């Protein structure tokens, strides 16, 4: 995504600066420092949360910006997002088509709006199939390889383990595969897996895994295009773009 943003910014005559923060940093303070420095023509904000205060702050300050992701504020603001709800819905339906009824779902931290949308898509698919949601099958976390392996291993040790898994990302996938391997279980037969994959990593693994892929370089280019239009015309139409993932059955 950063590569796509960098190339698009350069082509438009801008330079891109990355302002990195940690989970312990206050995201509002980070934006306020950028506003006080007055060293930027526009901002791209990421990792949106429910009622994200950065959106209102930037609108109030009339700073051109675009969000990568959406929040649940009742106000118009520019964003580019991936349709996480539809991706999770399709992943769950495809697992059901394989005969799965015990479907585990990896999510990031509860405050993450992308995860909230994934949960909504999963819940919609389960409701349509008349399958009650078992909260014990829904995992929240950052899903490093280690945490994913530990979480999924605990599920596999249950008396009624999952037969399907919708992974949050590639690291979550690698952890889940590790847990399956430790128990001598095979993806695609003992447990069916669908994963979100933005790096095409899954296609190089010796395992049958279904994938929703997202072209993150294209996402980066689109973010710059929307931001440039806000810089040029701050009072123009508020552009909102929702991108869908592409499904690869992994045959």
C-alpha positions, 0 to 999 in steps of 0.5 A, a space after each residue: 500500500 505504501 508503495 502504491 501511495 508513494 508512486 501516486 504521490 510522486 506522479 502528482 507532484 507530492 512527497 509522502 511522509 510516514 508518521 508511525 505510531 505505536 498502539 500506546 500512542 494517542 492517535 488524536 494527539 498524533 494528528 494534533 501534532 501534525 496540525 500544529 506543525 503545519 508541514 503537510 498539505 493533507 493527511 491519510 489516517 488509518 486504523 479507524 475505530 468506532 466514533 473515531 475522533 480524528 475525523 471530526 477534528 480534521 473536519 473542524 480544522 478543515 485539513 484535507 484528509 482521507 481515511 483508509 477505513 470507515 467509522 460510524 460517525 453520522 457525518 460525511 467524510 472522504 474514505 477508501 475502504 475494503 469491503 470487509 463485511 462482504 469478504 467475511 460474508 463470502 468466506 463464511 458462506 464458502 465454508 458452509 458450502 464445504 459442509 462446515 457449521 462450526 466456523 471460527 472467525 479471527 478478528 482484530 481488537 474489538 475497537 477496530 472498525 474493519 473487524 466490526 464489519 467482518 463480524 457483521 458479515 459473518 453474523 449475516 451469513 450464519 443467520 441466513 443459514 440458521 446457525 447460532 453463533 458460538 462466541 467461543 469460536 470468535 477470537 479477538 487479538 492482533 493475531 501474530 503467528 504465535 497468538 494465532 497458533 495458541 488461540 486456534 490450538 485451544 479451539 482444536 483441543 475442545 470437545 467440539 472443535 471447529 471444522 472451518 476457519 476464516 482468518 484475519 490475515 496472513 499471519 493469522 493463517 500461518 499460526 493456524 496452519 502451525 496449530 493444525 500441523 502439530 495435531 497432524 490435521 490437514 487444511 482442506 480436509 480436516 479443517 477448511 480455511 478461507 483467509 484474507 491475503 493482501 500479499 499473495 502468500 497463501 498461493 505459495 503454501 503447500 496447502 489447500 486454502 481459499 483466499 480473498 485477495 486485495 490489491 493493496 497497491 491499488 488501494 494506496 493509489 486510490 487514497 492519494 487520488 482522493 486526497 489530491 482532489 481534497 487538497 485541490 478542492 476542499 469544498 468539492 464532493 466528498 468521495 467515498 470508495 469501497 473496494 471488493 476482494 477477489 476470490 481464489 478457490 485455491 484449487 
